[in-house]
Amino acid sequence: MLGIGRVVAGVDGCKKGWVVVLVELNGEGGVGSEECRVVSTFREVLDLSENPRYVGIDIPIGLPVNAVPGGRSCDREARRMLGRKRGSSVFAPPVRAVLSADSYEKASALNRSSSKHAIGLSKQVYGLVAKLREVHDAMSPDLQMRVREVHPEVSFTAMNDSRPLETSKRSAEGQEERVSLLEQHFPKVRETLDSMKRGVLLDAIDAYAAAWSAWRMARGKASYIPQEPELDSRGLRMGIWF
């Protein structure tokens, strides 16, 4: 088990639950050790015995009441950062009312009726509703001080001197581009990824990017968009850390 109190985590959803990358920091704030595992529920993330100081998670935290074109301010700003090629990876999350829906048709209708813009919901976004519900059932403004929203492509762009990556993460070239960036910070990333099953490889790479952002949080070097914090109806911040 990694040392309690010196650990940060990056989390990304996968078919079997959540991929978690745990990074133990050494006395100088650098990377001491790293580990990757899969847990079934978000509650298991919160109950990790290592008690990470910061958890970067690739899931929207803070949902709007009314759907607007382009989503939240942080979503629109993230797309501008990522440019045309990578910007499509940032989706507009559903409105909070969608979390109560038990079918795609109901979810899309709730999203559409939330505002004059009549914005429906794609089936891809609906596929994330179960995980959104799992996280939002547990989240509170106090917990959000430690568990913070990130976006892997925003993290990779920051990692790459603010230059969006050229290739898709779904290509072999894109995976190598991302792992090469991670390797500059995590010396055992290739070894750790090799130990994971192929079905969660992309999720593990994204979880590593989230862990990189959590590491920056622990060192006081993280950035946040938008500059002016926006709160949802439950007092949760709607923004992305990197």
Phi, psi and omega in degrees: 000139179289160184292128180292137178093347181240022188244140169238163184221149171240138187227136175220143181289150175216175184299326183267004180143251184221133172271130182239124171256121179254130181237122176267130180269144177274183184297338180266003181087004176273180181280121178266312178207163182216150184209146179231135179213166177245131175241159187277328188226160176293329177301323178294327175298314181293332184262013179306134182296336179287344178048066183304140177297317177226143176235116173266124184233134181274077177201140178297130174243121188096108184244141181288162174272324182241133179283132176231154180304129178087352178084207183290164178303319181294327178294316180294320180291322178297320179296322177297320179297321187276341179077183187298316186292312186263347184297333181293348179284348179262109181264154174280121181291161178289166173286161186299326182300335181297335182297341180272353185283145178245014175206160179298319182299316179294318181298313181295321179295319178296317179296317183294322184277358185284343183202170180293345182283344177050052182271120178281195184229133176284157178293331177297314179292321178300328178298344180264355187298321180300318179288323175300316179297318181300316181288315185287337173295335184257337189285148174214161177303323179293315180296330182291347173296334183250322181258113192232144180288135173228171172224121186306318182291328173293318178297314180297323177297315177297321179296331184261038179056041176068019177256121177301146181289151186278330191245155179287145179292345182275352176264155178299322179295319180293322178295318179295321178301317182287318180294324178296322176294316180297324183297337178291342183242330184239098188297338182253019185298319181293317178299318181293316180295324179297336181277350182270153177290148184303328183295342181243012185299310180298320179294323179293321177298316178295323178295325176296318178297321177295322178295324177300317178294321177296323176299318177296323176300315182297331180264005180070026183247002185285152175249168186212138173233143000280168181295323177267111183301139176243137181250145175272188186292345178256007180084012178274140178288136176255093183195167184238129176264150175203000000 
